[in-house]
């Protein structure tokens, strides 16, 4: 893909627009490296009281599609110049891209991770639900059902987005190990026997960083609202290792005063009665037991080591453990899954009545094994996946679940979304705080990120500080002067940040 941009829009935004129609594309500066043999030109400019953009798509087969879009004057009245140019470029790209491909993205020109955040911004200006839905459709050209979903999600989230929440923080603890690697996964997680053998050393080093994070949080005068132990698969740890980890957290903070304490159990094949009894003992209030699908053939296709029976056994263990909230993840659009198969999975999960159900849309990064072996996983249009996502929304709403957080990723099948649904009063608070960047999240462990978020929304500032990516880097870096310098750097940055913002 060769992309040429002329005008005051960022190249990153222009690439995001192109990916709506050409998922998985790369953007080499050198045209000789172009494997797609498609050229896109985007020109955007401000006019006296509006903005205008033109897009041209051409390929080596001689097909050329050209079109333009002028932002209606009534839309421009309260928009910044940057937003005017974005809307013009998005409108032109939708017009030309849909003519070239025959597909119109359901979220219109919205390319960002957080569509509900845009809905909340529109609502904050005094617009009611219907007016906000109309604005999303008229301005950003969203389809009506997606606008409704964004508004409903923003409405659920709003209960948790308070001044009190902005003056608190969360802690994320990374366990980047899994019993096996899913074919679609590109997260930092390690599965080989050699790398799994690092776990005992990793836990020892991680505990030191956890203690340092909580000490820093106390010195900053912040209250910890939620703790989230994620991965990888944290329950890949042995019972003794899990006890050691949870005991450390309980010694650093009063876990019974947390709003939420999440442990990603994730893989059904790692869940045991003993591990979940330990989780309950140390105050865990939310876990995930994630089948992804209840189709055993699809589970085999994607490299999961469990089957449907394993999931139901694990879910029963979780229920009997007495942990307050159980989340179940499903993925729409998995390779080889039909709409009937997805419906069967969702219906059976709804029969269990967990407090949380998260519906993801299949998405694979370039580094994932499934992408290396099959480029067709980048699907611009997929009737079954669209039908599955639509069905999930109708089904879950009818069963009393409400969407409480939502995010989108590039190259997702059919440009669809990931949505967390919950029964009222059982929302995953960490997910809202993290996704909507409501307050700071202090990360501990390999691949974790500390995200410092200003408390003053009128002077919004975010600073990200990354930990070493891989466990062996984390271990090499942890001891001695390098590790001390890293912890001291984080402390200094956080103290400076909170003194300014």
Helices and strands as residue ranges (DSSP letters): E 2-6, H 11-19, G 31-33, E 38-46, E 51-59, E 64-70, H 73-76, H 81-101, H 115-123, H 129-140, H 144-158, H 163-166, E 168-175, H 193-196, H 199-220, E 223-231, G 234-236, H 239-252, G 255-257, E 260-266, G 268-270, H 273-281, E 286-289, H 296-301, H 308-321, E 325-332, H 339-352, E 356-361, H 369-373, G 375-377, H 383-398, E 401-407, G 413-415, E 418-423, H 429-435, E 440-444, E 449-453, G 457-459, E 462-466, H 471-478, H 480-500
